[in-house]
Amino acid sequence: MRDVATRVVPDVDTGIDDALALLYAVARAELDLGAVTCISGNAALRQVVGNTCSILDLADARNVAVGPGVDATLLGPGHTARSPARCQWTG
């Protein structure tokens, strides 16, 4: 077994799947949640950052830095996973 936790910095568009992943990362002793970066995807960037901070607050992980990233998808500004588009990608 490893004595040192593995540092992770997830890049999220916090909806339910990423919220659960963040809660898991905070709870696991073998993971060191170094920071979280946010992108638009499931929602606009402002909402994603708010969701991420709320989840970290809930997990009592207020010391984890949250960094907003680009507020646009590869399809351009204003597109989210819920936007109509010819081709949608979502995880």
N, C-alpha and C positions, 0 to 999 in steps of 0.2 A: 504494500500500500504506500501511497504517497503521503509524505508529511506536509507538503506544501500545497496550498490550494491553487488551482488553475485560474488565472485572471481571465475574465471574459468581458467583452464590451459589445453587447448586442446592438444591432441597428434595427429599430422597430418602427412599425406603423400601428401602434398599440390599439388593437381591437381585442376580442376575447382570447384569441390564440396567443398573442404576445403578452397579454396581461397574465395569463397562466404561466407562461415561460419565465416572466420576470419574478413571479411569486416563487416558482421552483428554484430559480437561481439564487434568490435571497435565502431560501430555506436550506440549501445544500452546503454543508461545511467544506466540501471539496471544491467549491466554486467561490471565487472572489469577484464580485460584481464591481469592476473598476469604474465604470461609467455606463451611460446609456445614450445612444444617439438616436434621433427621431427623424423620420421622413414622412412625407405625405403618402397616402396609399389608401387605407381604409377610410380615412377622413383627411380633412385639411390639416396642415402642419400645426396650427395653433391648437386644434382639438387633440391631436396626437400627443403633443407636449403636455397638455392638461391631463389627459388620460394616464400618461406615463407617471407624472408626478403624483397623481391620486393613488395609483397602484403602489408606488414606492412608499408613500405616506402610510397607506394601509398596512404595508409590510414592516413598518417602523425602520425604513431604510432611507431616511431623509439625508443621510450623509453621501449618498450616491449622486454624482454629478449627472445632470441631464443636459444634453446639447442638441439644439435644433439644427437640422440639416437643410437641404434644399427643399423649397416649397413648390416643387413641380415634379411630375412624373416624366418618363421618357416621351410620353405623348404630348407634353407641354403643360403650362400652368393651368390650374383649374380642373384637371382631370383627376379623379380618384377611382378607386376600385368600383365605385357605384355609378360612375359617369358612363353614359352611353358612348360606346366607341366601337369601331369595326373589329378590333381585337383587344380583349381585356386579359390582363395577367393578374392573378391574385394567388396568394399562398394560403 
